[in-house]
């Protein structure tokens, strides 16, 4: 028996990158995984690969910034799988570089739409399903940039900070209904999004490797293992927390 056998999980943005790593760890723990992803091709590929491990998995192409698409996708998951136990709000975008006075309306609106409104829409949809069943675990992927500012990341830091507050508000509201809500704040991770920013010169990777006390980047699988724990019965009294996983980066002044 695995720790999440029989559980049904939604992971947003799980076609690639961090979300894909989280979905893989949930599947290995025994959960069936619904892949909610804006890119239909990567959603389908991820679901097929997850299903090949022996768990149930289906793709649900959807844009989390669109509340109707979110509600429709969540309803489809419950219709297909019969219930919903775990929601991981991971979908995100990266607009690194412009200083605050250089940020465009488009970058601001896109970032807030996906990483703040999108998380809210998914939390709301999850709550409407989980409250009547009086059980569930929601894990929101924030970032150390939700509490540790970084120049050139206004459009990232602001919504990630909002995710932390939304997590704590909902945790207090929903605990009496048997629903736990936690946030994870990763540091620098080796993901396709990170590699893209490095390749275009927006991030100096070696600087971070030199600065992080562990002198390496984190892995999506490591975040996934933390998600598995928080979603499991072993974390039954843990809710409203922000769980940092950053190789001690924010424990030093340069973090």
N, C-alpha and C positions, 0 to 999 in steps of 0.2 A: 504494500500500500504506500502510495506517495501522499505527501501532505495536503494536496489539493485535489485528490481524486474526486470526480463527480462535480466539481465546481465549474461554473461557466464564467469566463472572463472576456471583457472587452478591453482591447488596447488600441488607443487612437494613434495614428501615425506609425503603424507597425509594419508597413511594407518594407522599410529599410532602417538602417541605423540603430539608434538607441531603442526605438520601439520594437524593432525586429528582435533585438537581443533580449528585451524584457519578455516578449511573447514566447521566445524559445525557452526561457527559464520557467515560465508558467506552465508550458506544455510538458517540460521534463518533470515538473512536480505533479503532473496528472490532470491539469485543468484543460478543458476545451477552450479554444481561443477564437473569438470573433475579431477579425482584422478590419478595423475601420481606418480607411486610408483614402486620401483624395485621388491618388494615382491608381486607376483601376488595374493596370497591368502588374504593378508591384504588389498590390493587395492580393490578386489572384495567385501570383507566384508564391508569396509568403504563406498563404492559406494552404496551398498544395504541399509545400515543404513541411509545414507543421503537421498536417494530416498524415503525412508519411511516417511520422514518429509514433503514430498509433492513437492520437487523440482526435477529437472532433475539432474541425476548424473550417470556417467559411469566410469569404471575403464580402465586405460591405463597403463599396466605394461611396464615400461621402466627404463633404467639406464641413469640418466642425465649426466653421465660421457662419454657417447657415443653420439656424435653429430648426427649420423644418426638416432638413436633411438629417440632422442629429436625431430628432424625435422619430423620424421614419426608420432610421437605422437601428435605434434601440428597440423599437417595437418589433422589427424584423428579427432581431436576435432572440427576443423572448418567444416569438412565434416559432422560430426554428429550433431553439434549444430547450424551451419550456420554462426557463428561469434566468436570473442574472445574479451572480454572486460577487463579482469583482469588476471594478472599472479602473483602468489606469489611463489617466489623462496625460498623454505624452506629446501629442502633435505640436510641432513648433516650426518656426522659421528663423533665419538668421540674417540680420541686416547690420553687419559690423562695420564700423569705420567712421561714418559721419558724426561730427560733434553736434551738440544739441541745436545750435543755430543753423546747421546745415541739413538737418533732418527734413525730408520732404513729407508732405501730407500723405502721399501714397504709402511710404514706408511706415509711418506712424499708424495709419488706419489698418494696414495689413497685419502689422505685428499685434496690435490690440485685438483685432478680429479673431486671429487664430489662437493666441496664447493667453488672452484674458476672457474675451467673450466666449470663445470656443470651449474653454474649461468650464465656464459657468453653464453654458448650454448642456454640456455633458453631465455635470453634477446635478443640474435640475432634472434632467431626464432620468438619471440613475435614482435620485431620491424618490421620484414619483413611482418607480417600480419597487424599490427596496423597502420603503416605509410600510406598505401593506403587507409585505412578507416578513417584516420585522427582522431583517438580517441583511448584511452586505458589508463590503469593504471597498472604499474608494482611496486610491493612491494618486495624488497629483504630482506630476514632475515639475518642480520649480527649478531653482538653480542657486548656487552660491551668489549669483548676481542679483538675487532677490533681496539680499541684505548686505552684500559687499559690492559697492559700486565700482564701475570700470569705465574710463573715458571712452567715448565713441560707441557706447552701448545703451543709450537712452531708450531706444525702442525695444530693447531686450530686458533691461533691468526693471523697467516700470511694470510690465505685465507679470514678470516673474515675482515681483514683490506683491502684486495683487493676488496671485495664486496662493501665497502663504496666508494672507488675511482671509481669503475665501475658504481655505482649508479650516482655519480655526473657528470661523463663524459657523460653518456647517457641522463641524464636530460637536460643538456645544448644542446645536439644535437637534441633531439626529441621534445622539447617544442613547436617549431614552427609547428610541425605536430599534435599537440593536445594530445600528450602522456606525461603523468606524471610518473616520476620514483622516488621512495622514498625508504629509507632503515629503518628498525627497528633494534634497538640494545637492545635485551633483556638482563637482568641480569640472576640471578639464578632462574630456573624454575623447578617445579615439573613435570618431564617427565619420561617415561620409560628409556631413555638414561641416565638421571641423576641418577635414582634409581640403574641402573646397575653399574655405576661408584662408587656410594656409597657402594654398596654391595661388590665390589671387593677391597675396601679400597683405591681407588684412590682419593676420595674426602671425607673430613670431613664435613658432613652436618651440624652438630651442630655449627661448627665454623662460617659457613655462616649465620645461623639463628641468632647467637649472634651478627654478624658483620653488617648485613644489617640493616639500621636504622629502617625499618618497622618490623624487627624481624620475617620475614616469607619469604617463597619462593613465587615467582610469579606463576600464573596459565596460561596454554595455552589459556584458554578462554579470559583472559585479553589481551594477545597479539592479539588474534583473533578480539576482539572488536576494537583495534587500526587499524588493517588491514582493517576492514569494513569501518571505518571513512576515512582512506587514499584513499580507492577505490571509495568512494562516491562523488557525486557532491558537497557536503559540503566542500570538500578539493580541490576544483577546482583550486585554486591558489597556492597550496602547491606542490612543486616539488624540487628535489635535496636535500632534507633534510635527516638527520639521527635522528631518533626519539627514544630516550632512554626510556626504561621501566624497571626499576631496583630497585624500592623501595628506591632510593637515595644512592645505594651502591657506585656509582662512584663520589658522592659528598663529600665523606670523604677521608682522607688520606689513610686509610687502604683498600680502594676500589681497 
